[in-house]
Amino acid sequence: MTAEASRRVRFGAFMAPFHSPKQGPARSYEEDLRSIELLDELGFDEVWVGEHHSGGWEPVPSPELFLAVAAGRTQHIRLGTGVVSLSYHHPFHVAERLVFLDLLTRGRVMLGVGPGALTTDADMFGIPADQTRPRMDVALAAIMDLLRREGPVSVSTDWFELHDAVLQLPSVQVPHLPVTVASTSSPAGALSAGKHGVGLLSLGAYFPAARLQLPNHWEIVEKTAAENGRTVSRSEWTLVTPIHVATTREQALAEVVAGGDHWLRGYYNDTAGFPAMFPDEGGKSSYLNMIDARSAFVGTPDEVAESIEWLWELTGGFGSLLILENSAASPAARRASYQLFAREVAPRFTGELDQLLASQRRAVVAREEGYARRIAAQEKAYAKLTDRAGAGE
């Protein structure tokens, strides 16, 4: 992809959020809120915040409450739930809370939904793991009916009921606030997105096996949407991957490798029970190997921009790319990375350089001819002056 591409890429951050459980949650929240403030100041488009109830590493239980606080500290950035675990909530409450938050923020809210990522969450609520996704799909259908406001909604299931339900609050965004479904490795999320005619949030985009399935997942979204009389757009497709930028590759690596190892091993291996990911020679998860596999984009602005171009070509195009906040770097290094990304990476993909580059190309094409014309004009003027001097004028 080049700066001349017609589609504008939106950039933002995805905050599960990941923080070592050895750090107090209040400090973690403030770090994240300050990051969101900076993202807003730098002109990033969106930020997404997740919902988790166990595990220690992801300490936000209610993304709506967190985003309400963030809304009061920002002006422009769009605010997404990444994601609300629908199998844990009555769908009417989800729809109503998000429309309420959309009103409070004057139309900055996006609803991201999923089944629930942690089995330890589902276990506490007495929900069998194989029921979380079916529950999500039924709840999402009810939410979309409520948001589309095509009439009273009545649904009877073994875990929630609606009787002639309507939302009393008006929507700011027309026809309704954006909705997107989380997807990791399986096509289940893509099937739900297509069935309900909503966006796709590819949370597994940084895993090699899942990344290879990305083009297929979007094809599933389009095909399923057509089968259900819905329309979707690639502009509604959001990808997530770790990104860190510094002035040199050596600096970028030095800032993230140790913290990245701690994240991979502490969260995925020790807490979530995943086998070693991107293992090193000793069999331990390695963030450096993750970077080498292009599952995390780390390096100079040119290197990171080239990786984004590679991801664009691999997928065939997308609407948003979110930087995964995994706390691999220190807060100060993350802030510096966001600043450098906003200044030297993002503009290559947002279209804001198009006219400047086109103007430069015209100048380059014309420079030799223009230079020759200037020399000819100077020579003509000099000859005229010489003729006048010779004539005694």
Helices and strands as residue ranges (DSSP letters): E 10-15, H 25-42, E 46-49, H 63-72, E 78-85, G 86-88, H 91-104, E 109-114, H 119-124, G 129-131, H 132-148, E 153-156, E 161-165, E 179-183, H 188-196, E 199-202, H 208-212, H 214-227, G 234-236, E 237-241, E 243-245, H 249-263, I 264-271, H 287-292, E 297-299, H 301-315, E 320-324, H 331-344, G 346-348, H 354-390
